[in-house]
Amino acid sequence: MFKQYYWRLPIYILMLFSGLCGTATATNPADADKIIRQAFDAADDGFDMAKTQNHYSGWVSEAILEPLLSYDYLARPVKLMPKTAESMPVISDSGKVFIFKIKQGIYFAPDPAFKAKKHELTAQDYIYTFKRILDPINRSPHASFIDGKIIGMDEVQFKAKKTGKFDYDLPVAGLQAIDKYTLRIELKATDYNFLYVVAYGAFGAIAKEVIDTYGEQSGLHPVGTGPYMIEKYAPRHKIILTANPEYRGDIWDFKSSGTARDDQIVKQMKGKRMPQVGRIEINIIEEEQSRWLAFQDKQLDIDKLPQIAAPTVLDGEKLRPEFSKQGITMDRVADAGTTFSLFNMRDPVVGGYSKEKIALRRAIAMSYSNVDEIAQMRLGQAIKAESMIPPNVVGHDPKYRSSLGYDIDLANKLLDHYGYKRGADGYRSLPDGSPLLIKKTIEPAALYKIQAEIYKRGLDKIGLRIDFSVGNFADNLKAASACKLSMWGGAWNADFPDGENFLQLLYGPKAGQGNHACYESAAYDALYQQAVALPIGEERSKIYQKMSRQMEADTPWIMHSTRIRSWLARPWVIGFKKHPILHSDWAYIDVEKH
């Protein structure tokens, strides 16, 4: 466990820098008396998005760092829209050249890194951000989104690997600032998801001065052009965001997608200057019961309904009267995501590609009851995941069924056939006769203890011992990134709404950099390369299905479920609607003072 510490930029320093930078021109309309109190059920991993793919890090970073594009808050299916760009880009050369015009007058939040000067967002800031993702020293889990795609970048990366230092001053033909506010990106080949990549939070603009100033501590000092900035950060305990005084502000002007709920939100919010909320207080509360008690006690304004509370709070898919009478609103949505268990393919016990190792993983998969998971761990708030691509994501096939169903008899026969013999105690040994112990790492929350019980029940039936070690999410993520966990539970929510975003999690070149199973399969990688070369459509989706079959054949993952979230908001929270891709919604909502 890392030692807990606090980082805070004192208010008097902010005031000093605001004065020196001339905040009389700042337009952020946020009201410091409007506060949203929320909880995360796991810890972040700092906010240097070039180095982490932690869900909670990304959630906060979305409020601080701004990519060129983002998403319409209400539109379903999701719809891209300009963020710091003046408009959607001009695209030419069969989708290989993109010209972005950046809005003028966008400034980074005041910070000592800028030495009392205002730093205006320019095309060079995005060039620097893209380069940082591809700097080999950062080992970015997001590098594969653009690695090998930008003309001229391979040569710069090769030199960096050879010398041990990335030269950020070297020009790259495919990343050019035509002028101060015009960015030209040229790809080697058409990438049909490139605009989604550009809208991804990891490509939110970073200023070189910030990284030069804070170095390895940059994850504790995120500085961006977005509506919020960090005021206080106690890692794994508390995060407080306040309004960025340099934020330009905007007008809430989204259109209803035709639902009654959307119509109500438009009526409440249309025409307001945003953001309205001036302070975000986030507590890390991993235990569901503690989080639910905090919401009931009105210590939290927004929270996803803990699964343990679902039977007493929900009547089917509606709130029970005692909760709706309190004015609580609910937005019930299925995640654009999935959950799974992963095997470390480099692990000496469960890893490897020999037939007996594949048989072991497949037997473990067939001993796990997803029916029990949904009933006991998820308390009915989930649906079974059949493939790697969840519903509401391009490439999902509702008719697809996994070849690895719950089947204790077949699992036992498979282990018998490949020489995993039972001893007198009923437990099996490895084919060479040495002891066999499965090791799985879990988080401390109560629901993972329930999942551990489901695993143990199934594995007992096929004669496999299992041992569980408990660690917090941030530490487990670091260990998984280093290919050091034997088994671990994973989850992924879409960064962009295409199946590629899920299938890239097992792409061989990403092993240890997002591919936490450290899976390397020539067959899978060839299918991935074939798929991404095709336009989005039926042919590409067919290859996606073949990739799911290849995953099942090798079994680096055990697919579990897609979670159904019931997001609750207190009556004073206005305009709240959970977006399937965006996570940070604080800049789109309002609070009635109470």
VOGU-3710 file (C-alpha; in Angstrom, 3 decimals, decimal comma):
1> mfkqyywrlp> 0,000/0,000/0,000  1,423/3,353/-0,999  1,592/6,029/1,652  -1,367/8,394/1,419  -0,534/12,047/0,890  -2,222/15,269/-0,143  -1,522/17,627/-2,979  -3,232/20,974/-3,144  -2,574/24,173/-5,033  -3,390/26,825/-2,412
11> iyilmlfsgl> -6,144/29,274/-3,195  -3,825/32,247/-2,713  -1,509/30,877/-5,434  -4,471/30,449/-7,784  -5,534/34,007/-7,029  -2,009/35,278/-7,627  -1,724/33,516/-10,960  -5,233/34,539/-11,943  -4,348/38,140/-11,299  -1,095/37,960/-13,211
21> cgtatatnpa> -2,797/36,211/-16,093  -5,639/38,705/-16,296  -8,700/36,652/-15,368  -10,909/39,666/-15,973  -11,293/38,078/-19,405  -12,180/34,642/-18,030  -15,738/33,557/-18,735  -16,316/30,400/-16,661  -19,855/30,894/-15,266  -19,585/28,129/-12,635
31> dadkiirqaf> -21,027/28,919/-9,206  -18,753/27,836/-6,330  -21,832/27,291/-4,156  -23,158/24,636/-6,549  -21,558/21,376/-5,483  -21,824/17,801/-6,721  -20,782/15,118/-4,253  -20,079/11,725/-5,762  -18,270/8,474/-4,962  -15,988/6,194/-6,956
41> daaddgfdma> -16,059/2,495/-6,112  -12,354/2,101/-6,899  -9,315/4,335/-6,850  -7,816/6,268/-9,716  -4,205/5,874/-10,836  -3,251/9,513/-11,228  -4,109/11,714/-14,203  -1,264/11,386/-16,669  -3,402/9,847/-19,365  -0,412/8,911/-21,499
51> ktqnhysgwv> 0,462/6,346/-18,840  -2,794/4,948/-17,494  -6,064/3,519/-18,726  -7,636/3,494/-15,274  -11,375/4,127/-15,661  -11,539/6,555/-12,757  -8,443/8,453/-13,877  -10,106/8,910/-17,252  -13,365/9,996/-15,642  -11,699/12,888/-13,819
61> seaileplls> -9,367/13,731/-16,689  -12,320/14,239/-19,032  -13,255/17,261/-16,903  -9,719/18,681/-17,090  -8,216/17,779/-20,468  -9,956/18,501/-23,763  -9,604/16,537/-26,999  -10,384/18,099/-30,379  -13,741/16,335/-30,571  -16,290/15,021/-28,072
71> ydylarpvkl> -19,862/13,680/-28,030  -23,321/15,175/-28,059  -24,594/14,854/-24,486  -28,109/13,637/-25,380  -27,823/11,957/-28,781  -28,413/8,191/-28,855  -26,884/6,485/-30,791  -23,868/8,547/-29,818  -22,809/11,396/-32,082  -19,451/13,146/-32,402
81> mpktaesmpv> -19,241/16,925/-32,169  -16,451/19,539/-32,035  -14,840/20,290/-28,667  -11,813/22,553/-29,050  -12,092/22,353/-32,836  -14,181/25,032/-34,520  -16,026/22,374/-36,501  -15,707/18,784/-37,626  -12,477/18,336/-39,608  -12,044/18,607/-43,346
91> isdsgkvfif> -11,248/15,057/-44,508  -9,561/14,204/-47,799  -7,483/11,576/-49,602  -9,897/8,732/-48,897  -10,001/9,441/-45,180  -6,254/9,700/-44,647  -5,853/13,478/-44,252  -7,619/15,466/-41,507  -7,517/19,244/-41,088  -8,653/20,579/-37,704
101> kikqgiyfap> -9,155/24,298/-37,043  -8,746/24,992/-33,322  -10,852/27,674/-31,673  -8,864/30,769/-30,774  -8,824/32,126/-27,237  -8,799/28,780/-25,377  -6,440/28,914/-22,398  -4,960/26,363/-20,017  -5,806/26,659/-16,354  -3,408/28,914/-14,415
111> dpafkakkhe> -0,452/26,946/-13,069  3,096/27,669/-11,869  4,368/25,675/-14,867  3,494/28,649/-17,073  5,532/31,097/-14,967  2,756/33,665/-14,527  1,895/33,735/-18,231  -1,282/32,650/-19,970  -0,854/29,625/-22,234  -3,186/29,569/-25,229
121> ltaqdyiytf> -4,102/26,225/-26,764  -2,499/25,749/-30,183  -1,953/23,018/-32,744  1,504/22,406/-31,260  -0,069/21,317/-27,973  -1,940/18,521/-29,757  1,186/17,517/-31,673  3,020/17,235/-28,360  0,136/15,227/-26,863  0,112/12,745/-29,744
131> krildpinrs> 3,892/12,363/-29,540  3,773/11,652/-25,796  1,378/8,774/-26,411  3,943/7,284/-28,801  7,060/8,039/-26,750  8,382/4,513/-25,951  9,469/5,546/-22,459  5,807/6,141/-21,486  4,701/2,637/-22,518  1,290/4,145/-23,129
141> phasfidgki> -1,640/1,698/-23,069  -3,224/3,936/-25,709  -0,310/3,844/-28,159  -1,956/1,195/-30,367  -4,736/3,658/-31,213  -2,254/5,554/-33,413  0,935/3,464/-33,442  2,158/2,810/-36,973  -0,585/4,975/-38,441  0,883/8,486/-38,713
151> igmdevqfka> 3,198/9,216/-41,651  6,765/9,894/-40,521  6,269/8,865/-36,898  7,913/5,431/-37,207  11,294/7,020/-37,886  11,072/9,233/-34,801  10,057/6,268/-32,641  12,866/4,115/-34,047  15,414/6,787/-33,175  13,938/7,089/-29,678
161> kktgkfdydl> 14,254/3,357/-29,091  17,832/3,429/-30,338  18,968/6,458/-28,315  16,683/6,032/-25,299  15,238/9,535/-25,753  12,297/10,748/-27,828  13,174/13,948/-29,713  10,003/16,018/-29,526  11,511/18,667/-31,807  11,891/16,323/-34,761
171> pvaglqaidk> 9,294/17,136/-37,436  6,751/14,466/-38,346  5,224/14,707/-41,814  1,874/13,388/-40,633  1,601/15,795/-37,680  1,889/19,385/-38,824  0,861/22,780/-37,511  -0,037/24,585/-40,723  -0,419/27,695/-38,613  -0,906/28,403/-34,911
181> ytlrielkat> -4,483/27,099/-34,879  -4,534/24,586/-37,758  -3,556/20,958/-37,252  -2,986/18,606/-40,166  -2,883/14,856/-39,508  -2,016/12,426/-42,296  -2,340/8,680/-41,890  -0,618/5,930/-43,859  -3,933/4,211/-44,502  -7,601/4,863/-43,933
191> dynflyvvay> -8,623/4,381/-40,308  -12,402/4,226/-40,113  -12,408/4,887/-36,363  -9,875/7,720/-36,331  -12,359/10,440/-35,377  -13,451/8,342/-32,413  -9,784/8,044/-31,441  -9,353/11,822/-31,644  -12,348/12,213/-29,290  -10,864/9,815/-26,732
201> gafgaiakev> -9,862/11,422/-23,430  -6,234/10,247/-23,582  -5,776/12,673/-26,483  -6,867/15,660/-24,427  -4,357/18,463/-24,905  -1,315/18,592/-22,617  1,149/21,491/-22,522  4,868/20,643/-22,703  5,599/23,119/-19,892  3,484/21,054/-17,490
211> idtygeqsgl> 5,358/17,817/-18,184  8,729/19,621/-18,098  7,827/21,103/-14,702  6,377/18,067/-12,945  8,067/15,164/-14,727  7,203/11,833/-13,112  4,783/13,676/-10,809  2,683/14,914/-13,751  -0,060/12,471/-12,860  -0,584/14,435/-9,646
221> hpvgtgpymi> -0,668/17,792/-11,452  -3,010/17,578/-14,455  -3,417/20,930/-16,171  -5,788/21,366/-19,080  -8,183/23,689/-20,857  -11,342/21,979/-19,587  -13,995/23,349/-17,230  -12,382/22,009/-14,049  -9,038/21,803/-12,305  -7,795/19,854/-9,295
231> ekyaprhkii> -7,902/21,708/-6,006  -7,176/18,788/-3,685  -5,987/15,265/-4,337  -5,569/12,584/-1,680  -4,736/9,470/-3,720  -7,126/6,582/-3,068  -9,176/8,737/-0,736  -10,517/12,038/-2,063  -10,501/14,279/-5,139  -11,841/17,839/-5,231
241> ltanpeyrgd> -12,294/19,718/-8,492  -13,025/23,427/-8,820  -13,845/25,603/-11,793  -10,977/26,492/-14,110  -11,043/30,323/-14,079  -9,727/30,418/-17,651  -12,458/28,192/-19,076  -14,342/29,932/-21,871  -17,798/28,578/-21,000  -20,485/27,597/-23,498
251> iwdfkssgta> -24,250/27,519/-23,944  -26,265/24,355/-23,231  -27,909/23,636/-26,591  -28,503/19,912/-27,048  -31,544/18,435/-28,774  -33,869/15,775/-27,408  -33,564/12,291/-28,873  -37,345/12,044/-28,593  -37,809/10,576/-25,130  -39,887/12,205/-22,392
261> rddqivkqmk> -36,810/12,313/-20,179  -34,810/14,142/-22,866  -37,676/16,597/-23,381  -37,654/17,369/-19,670  -33,869/17,869/-19,623  -34,001/20,228/-22,605  -36,739/22,241/-20,919  -34,653/22,511/-17,725  -31,283/23,242/-19,304  -31,577/24,871/-22,728
271> gkrmpqvgri> -29,865/28,246/-22,969  -27,942/28,055/-19,689  -24,319/29,151/-19,627  -22,214/26,155/-18,706  -20,773/24,864/-16,520  -23,047/25,764/-13,636  -21,552/23,428/-11,023  -18,499/25,023/-9,432  -17,171/22,260/-7,200  -16,958/18,469/-7,445
281> einiieeeqs> -16,183/16,416/-4,344  -15,307/12,765/-4,987  -14,732/10,202/-2,257  -13,341/6,730/-2,898  -15,802/4,319/-1,244  -15,130/0,762/-2,355  -17,685/-1,000/-0,163  -21,182/-0,979/-1,645  -22,933/-0,855/1,723  -20,950/2,202/2,822
291> rwlafqdkql> -21,641/3,969/-0,465  -25,360/3,220/-0,275  -25,564/4,493/3,304  -23,827/7,712/2,191  -26,402/8,230/-0,562  -29,311/7,523/1,765  -27,861/10,025/4,226  -27,761/12,637/1,418  -23,979/12,788/1,570  -23,912/11,937/-2,152
301> didklpqiaa> -25,887/13,718/-4,868  -25,327/11,180/-7,659  -24,465/7,507/-7,415  -24,946/4,288/-9,291  -27,286/2,077/-7,325  -25,184/-0,536/-5,492  -26,212/-4,020/-6,490  -26,803/-5,024/-2,869  -29,515/-2,357/-2,649  -31,278/-3,255/-5,905
311> ptvldgeklr> -33,819/-5,729/-4,403  -35,055/-3,139/-1,887  -34,906/-0,084/-4,175  -36,221/-1,423/-7,470  -39,595/-2,810/-8,435  -38,609/-4,465/-11,683  -37,006/-1,637/-13,641  -38,635/1,196/-11,685  -37,958/2,840/-8,357  -40,134/1,710/-5,485
321> pefskqgitm> -42,597/4,441/-4,365  -40,733/5,218/-1,141  -37,742/6,362/-3,219  -39,538/8,097/-6,081  -41,496/10,106/-3,484  -38,175/11,588/-2,333  -37,796/13,115/-5,792  -34,927/10,764/-6,669  -34,578/10,240/-10,422  -33,134/7,160/-12,064
331> drvadagttf> -31,374/6,688/-15,390  -31,169/2,941/-16,049  -28,740/1,916/-18,790  -26,772/-1,138/-19,847  -23,039/-0,469/-19,920  -21,388/-0,130/-23,294  -19,009/-2,601/-21,747  -18,334/-6,072/-20,486  -16,717/-7,938/-17,594  -14,405/-10,922/-17,798
341> slfnmrdpvv> -11,673/-12,851/-16,034  -8,275/-12,909/-17,673  -5,473/-15,437/-17,596  -1,880/-14,259/-17,783  -0,673/-16,140/-20,838  2,913/-15,895/-19,547  2,074/-17,486/-16,203  3,755/-20,873/-15,652  0,553/-22,498/-14,354  -2,393/-21,110/-16,347
351> ggyskekial> -0,497/-19,531/-19,260  0,934/-21,023/-22,414  -0,411/-22,264/-25,739  0,049/-26,034/-25,502  -3,040/-28,211/-25,725  -2,934/-29,146/-22,035  -2,702/-25,469/-20,972  -5,596/-24,493/-23,242  -7,568/-27,437/-21,835  -6,950/-26,201/-18,272
361> rraiamsysn> -8,207/-22,696/-19,068  -11,230/-24,007/-20,947  -12,123/-26,302/-18,055  -11,898/-23,389/-15,616  -14,151/-21,360/-17,926  -16,716/-24,160/-18,158  -16,805/-24,567/-14,373  -17,822/-20,945/-13,820  -21,568/-20,277/-13,578  -22,563/-16,974/-15,150
371> vdeiaqmrlg> -26,127/-17,702/-14,054  -24,940/-17,638/-10,448  -22,921/-14,492/-11,093  -25,934/-12,592/-12,409  -28,213/-13,852/-9,630  -25,839/-13,701/-6,656  -23,055/-11,254/-7,495  -24,992/-8,866/-9,741  -28,386/-9,408/-8,076  -30,069/-9,469/-11,457
381> qaikaesmip> -28,479/-6,219/-12,593  -26,625/-7,681/-15,566  -26,991/-9,730/-18,728  -24,715/-12,586/-19,835  -21,824/-11,632/-22,118  -21,722/-14,038/-25,052  -18,952/-12,388/-27,075  -16,211/-9,823/-26,602  -18,407/-7,062/-28,062  -21,290/-5,892/-25,841
391> pnvvghdpky> -24,725/-4,631/-26,945  -24,989/-1,068/-28,271  -21,497/-1,273/-29,758  -20,927/-1,617/-33,519  -20,093/-5,237/-34,333  -22,281/-6,804/-31,645  -24,241/-9,798/-32,937  -27,295/-10,544/-30,765  -27,428/-14,099/-32,178  -23,847/-14,948/-31,220
401> rsslgydidl> -23,453/-17,625/-28,527  -20,234/-18,539/-26,768  -18,810/-22,022/-27,242  -17,740/-22,058/-23,574  -20,933/-22,656/-21,649  -21,235/-23,920/-18,076  -20,582/-27,672/-18,320  -19,043/-29,485/-15,337  -19,106/-32,931/-16,982  -17,278/-31,744/-20,098
411> anklldhygy> -14,757/-29,797/-18,001  -13,925/-32,941/-16,018  -13,547/-35,026/-19,177  -11,239/-32,407/-20,678  -8,964/-32,432/-17,644  -8,960/-36,245/-17,519  -8,026/-36,439/-21,204  -5,044/-34,116/-20,837  -3,567/-35,828/-17,797  -4,666/-33,672/-14,867
421> krgadgyrsl> -5,033/-36,609/-12,447  -6,993/-36,524/-9,192  -5,230/-37,380/-5,974  -6,668/-39,104/-2,924  -8,015/-35,773/-1,688  -9,984/-35,299/-4,914  -7,842/-32,449/-6,223  -5,848/-32,625/-9,431  -2,136/-32,280/-10,147  -0,402/-30,984/-13,254
431> pdgspllikk> 0,231/-33,550/-16,018  3,829/-33,911/-14,791  2,546/-34,808/-11,305  3,503/-31,551/-9,594  0,953/-29,698/-7,410  -1,645/-27,572/-9,161  -2,942/-24,387/-7,538  -4,906/-21,703/-9,384  -4,243/-18,173/-8,100  -6,669/-15,328/-8,689
441> tiepaalyki> -6,340/-11,717/-7,545  -9,474/-9,834/-6,502  -10,437/-6,455/-5,073  -11,723/-6,094/-1,471  -15,347/-5,172/-2,283  -17,967/-7,642/-1,058  -19,202/-8,566/-4,538  -15,767/-9,970/-5,444  -15,926/-12,227/-2,405  -19,211/-13,536/-3,777
451> qaeiykrgld> -17,557/-14,106/-7,148  -14,711/-15,934/-5,399  -17,277/-18,282/-3,874  -18,795/-18,930/-7,312  -15,362/-19,762/-8,680  -14,520/-22,064/-5,764  -17,811/-23,975/-6,020  -17,236/-24,655/-9,690  -13,556/-25,518/-9,375  -14,217/-27,883/-6,468
461> kiglridfsv> -16,519/-29,812/-8,804  -13,684/-30,355/-11,277  -10,947/-30,970/-8,696  -8,979/-27,714/-8,948  -7,709/-25,795/-5,936  -7,867/-22,011/-6,058  -6,355/-19,369/-3,823  -7,483/-15,729/-3,774  -5,279/-12,759/-2,918  -6,806/-9,337/-2,266
471> gnfadnlkaa> -5,370/-6,051/-3,503  -6,710/-2,619/-4,372  -7,584/-1,890/-7,986  -4,764/0,578/-8,710  -2,066/-1,829/-7,487  -3,664/-4,751/-9,298  -3,754/-2,762/-12,528  -0,032/-2,010/-12,244  0,745/-5,676/-11,632  -1,442/-6,785/-14,545
481> sacklsmwgg> 0,281/-4,266/-16,824  3,570/-5,934/-15,895  2,105/-9,387/-16,707  2,512/-10,439/-13,071  -1,013/-11,548/-12,116  -1,938/-15,167/-12,781  -5,697/-14,485/-12,982  -7,588/-11,257/-12,502  -11,076/-9,875/-13,045  -11,308/-7,297/-15,814
491> awnadfpdge> -13,923/-4,886/-17,096  -13,975/-2,597/-20,093  -16,320/0,211/-21,043  -16,132/1,556/-24,559  -13,687/4,362/-25,285  -15,453/4,632/-28,627  -18,549/2,807/-29,871  -16,984/0,232/-32,197  -16,011/-3,368/-31,494  -12,386/-2,623/-32,346
501> nflqllygpk> -12,085/-0,918/-28,952  -12,733/-4,245/-27,209  -10,876/-6,522/-29,598  -7,689/-4,450/-29,335  -7,456/-5,541/-25,688  -6,035/-8,873/-26,873  -3,928/-7,589/-29,764  -0,425/-9,058/-29,415  1,618/-5,828/-29,770  -0,327/-4,401/-26,812
511> agqgnhacye> 0,823/-7,175/-24,429  1,560/-5,434/-21,144  0,196/-2,163/-22,549  -3,562/-2,640/-22,278  -3,470/-6,331/-23,179  -3,377/-7,502/-19,550  -3,740/-11,155/-20,537  -0,398/-10,697/-22,330  -1,977/-12,755/-25,121  -0,004/-13,141/-28,348
521> saaydalyqq> -1,653/-15,048/-31,164  -0,602/-14,773/-34,801  -4,075/-15,909/-35,877  -5,880/-13,348/-33,712  -3,518/-10,526/-34,718  -3,964/-11,308/-38,430  -7,744/-11,121/-38,058  -7,434/-7,831/-36,157  -5,300/-6,296/-38,909  -7,728/-7,561/-41,540
531> avalpigeer> -10,722/-6,091/-39,694  -9,368/-2,599/-39,109  -8,466/-2,310/-42,809  -12,157/-2,647/-43,724  -14,845/0,024/-43,516  -17,351/-0,337/-40,705  -20,045/-2,709/-41,890  -21,087/-6,328/-42,300  -17,752/-7,704/-43,546  -15,842/-6,124/-40,706
541> skiyqkmsrq> -18,374/-7,424/-38,175  -17,971/-10,973/-39,515  -14,252/-10,802/-38,799  -15,036/-9,507/-35,311  -17,019/-12,694/-34,707  -14,085/-14,816/-35,899  -11,874/-13,014/-33,415  -14,251/-13,865/-30,588  -14,091/-17,515/-31,699  -10,292/-17,410/-31,748
551> meadtpwimh> -10,340/-15,988/-28,223  -12,589/-18,851/-27,116  -10,259/-21,376/-28,760  -7,239/-20,111/-26,797  -9,220/-18,875/-23,756  -7,154/-15,942/-22,479  -10,468/-14,565/-21,169  -13,581/-15,966/-19,519  -16,519/-13,781/-20,542  -18,894/-12,835/-17,723
561> strirswlar> -21,558/-10,137/-18,036  -22,620/-6,682/-19,152  -23,705/-4,679/-16,133  -26,966/-2,757/-15,958  -26,482/0,525/-14,143  -29,235/2,345/-12,324  -27,904/5,870/-11,825  -29,657/7,758/-9,036  -29,722/11,538/-8,635  -31,160/13,666/-5,846
571> pwvigfkkhp> -34,011/16,044/-6,843  -31,747/19,100/-6,780  -29,585/17,654/-9,574  -30,913/18,911/-12,925  -30,178/17,660/-16,432  -28,511/14,393/-15,483  -28,412/11,646/-18,110  -25,670/9,020/-18,194  -23,741/8,903/-21,453  -22,448/5,517/-22,698
581> ilhsdwayid> -19,021/6,907/-23,685  -18,530/10,138/-21,750  -18,150/9,620/-18,030  -17,605/13,154/-16,782  -21,027/14,811/-16,969  -20,532/17,565/-14,364  -20,151/20,283/-16,996  -23,547/19,380/-18,519  -25,728/19,439/-15,394  -26,936/21,969/-12,827
591> vekh> -27,755/22,023/-9,129  -30,679/23,811/-7,507  -29,453/25,259/-4,238  -31,147/23,617/-1,284
//
